[in-house]
Amino acid sequence: MFGIPARFTYLMATQAQAKPSALQTTFRRIRARGFFSHTLPFWLLLPALLIIAAIQFYPGFYSIWLSFQDRQGAVWNFVGLRNFERIFNSAAFRESVGHTVVFLVGYVVVTIFASLVIALLLNRTVKLSGVYITLIFIPWVIADVIAGLVFGLLVVPEYGLFSPILSNPTLFPPKGLSITSDPAPRPWIPGFPFPPAPAMYYLILASAWRALPFVTLLILAALKTVPRELIESARIDGASSFQALRLITLPLILPTLVVALFNLTLGGMNGIGLVFTLTRGGPGTATEVLSFLLYTIGFSRLEFGRAAALSVFIAIVNLLLILLTLRVSRLEERVQ
Amino acid sequence: MCSSSSNTRSLTASFATLAALSLLLAACAPAAQPAAPAQPAAPAQPAAPAEPAAPAQVRDFVTWYQYDEKNEDPKSDERVGNEYLRRTIPQFNEAFKDKWRWINQPQPFDKMDTNLVAAVQAGGDVPDLMQAGDGSLIPLLKNGAIQDLTDWIKAQPWFNDLDPSAVTGCTGPDGRIYCVPVAISPFIVFVWKDHFPNGYPKTPEEFKQAAEALKAKNVYAITFFGSTAFDGNGATRFTNMLIQSFGGGFDDGQGKMKLDRPENVAAIQFLREIVAAGYVHPLSWEGTTTPFVEEEPMKTAEAASFPTGIFGYRYVNPLKAPNGKEYKKGNEEDMLDAITAGDIFIAPLFAPEGKKPGCGIGVTGFVIPTGAKNPDAAKDYINWIMTKEQNPDWVLGPGGGFPALRSMLPEIEARKPVAKAFYEQAAAAVAASQCRPWYGSLERRDEAKKIIQTTVYKLVKEDPTADISATLRAAEEEYNRGN
């Protein structure tokens, strides 16, 4: 009933005789060129693939395995989901999720807004714009640890550069402001750490300063692709500068902003250098974000099973963010 | 024929590539598993080119200290330990010149445990001996990083001279001994005499009165490690002293955390009051950004007292007394000199009527890691450190406390007369206190101390109106869920 009619099989047979299929051609080419030369791209990629497997996949799968284990002396014991249960049930985890959300929102918003402003300024024809770009790029080449130490020194109560300003009770009533020790005000929503402690604002500022060059250059590159004629036409039609920015420039650079947003979110979520050197999670636990909690559990308490469980959770969040980035990027391409 | 030859060449090239990659990977593979603890020692490493050639039978004895003998910076926070190693490494090498050559590999004090566990579990090179305290015992034990020393230590001639509390500090939950105690560090209070001319207050009420008088002179009555830095290490220091002074504690004696008890609530209420009244130096809470910054007000006498471990005398220098006299050698002798001169005295913490002052206690000594290549060298070293010639130096230097060997105290005082007043006052303060380890029966000590100190910080600094009892209950429940 579902057989191929005889006349079609005849036609297929004659066509096959007349013209070889793509598969047959490929095999013939393999035979003609030799196995090695045909698979050359694979061999060239192999070292990189092996390195990636060694430093990415192996530790990744090992972490997953570890997240179900608990160390007792010289052996690992399988404990099922107990590590996850203990992590998710801990107040430290819940608090650090809140701190991470506050940090990420602040960090991403401040960085993108500041980068956009700087990129718009640099996009104009100004004298010495190359010098400005070079200067703005400096924070990018400074290591997190150095940036953290320098920012820390600026606000140390006793001798920090900003201490005379911060400790001024007139500016910060009633008794001045200590970035390093003032606790967070009472939260507006119980259980969610907002408004945050001054240290969190400072951490956001330092992190944004570090990320500013990269995002600025990214946005600047996108701005260079916006056709000048479009802006000029809009201005001739009576649009103000702000309207041209809002209705023409921003929509055109939106894909870049989205990429920047997700990049910053991923970087901010996994970064630990600044937290470690600037606040060490304090004062109290005011800046204890997930990555710092992970460090504490793994490398201070040496509880590798629990740390692995937390790292698996963070990896899943990262994966979701990456998938979301890809999805948004594709949507943007379709819209364009 | 030509095609076949080409294929053969291709295959040969492919296999050659694979072989090269395999060799590369093999070269990058981790080192072989460490030798079992009881195995005979591995052959010695070749001598470094710059050093004189050692006899063939001399083997390396590798230690991990938080001190670095090569760091000669007089401003280094660890200058006392650094100097000690610089002095004693040649002595050891001379004493064991035909057997061992001591090589110290300095490690950051807050990374030593992590580095050791990583080395043991990854099968990397581990030291033959590591300096460690009782606080490290459980994490190292849980990760299989240290050897059981019970049989060996009990067979040593000095074992019976060890203070029983020191042995307890080195004993694991299974009753076996895993470290060798050399120094005991009780927690006491260093006090500027001019700020407390009538002695240190005996009760919390007396303390408040004295603090109010000092406040009028712009002097803070107290500074302490109040931050949550180092995973809540403050819980092991003043927090524990205060809680114990009020008759409280952190555990129920059965391995569960027990924070919500009237004594603890009273202690935290008192802490809230003295912070709110402005008697506590603000730097007490700054340690997360600048570690150990709370010591600074004591150095300048801006704060009148500093409760800490007895080892604190090594770090709190140089000193400037309220009367203007300066002690500026920049080493541990500054504090000893100030005590001998009567500018600083040592006291127990205050306690409510009818209670004994609280006094935590810690132990410092050595562990022998799993997989140590030369455990015999470590044992020779420990026996060498336990001699009358060496023990006082170790206790005064890296140990920074009382000797774990009870017979050594007179020896130390004879060796270093300037330490006599210090030890006498410290001994009197300890005798007047109840000294016990902060952790009691708690096993997950690192997690516990973070929970405790974070909770205290929240109740005192973040939300001084929060219900103390309910907050303490929530904290203990969180810990106990992990049991």
Interface residues (C-beta under 8 A of the other chain):
Chain A: R31 A32 G34 F35 F36 S37 W43 L46 P47 L50 A54 R71 Q72 G73 A74 V75 R86 N89 S90 A91 A92 G152 V155 V156 P157 E158 S178 I179 T180 S181 P183 A184 R186 A199 L278 T279 R280 G281 G282 P283 G284 T285 T296 F299 S300 R301 L302 E303 F304
Chain B: S3 S6 N7 R9 S10 L11 A13 S14 T17 L21 L25 C28 D110 K111 D113 T114 V117 P139 L140 L141 K142 N143 G144 S227 T228 A229 F230 D231 P282 L283 W285 E286 G287 T288 T289 T290 V293 E296 T370 R444 D446 E447 K450 I451 T454 Y457 K458 K461 E462 D463 A474 A475 E478 R481 G482
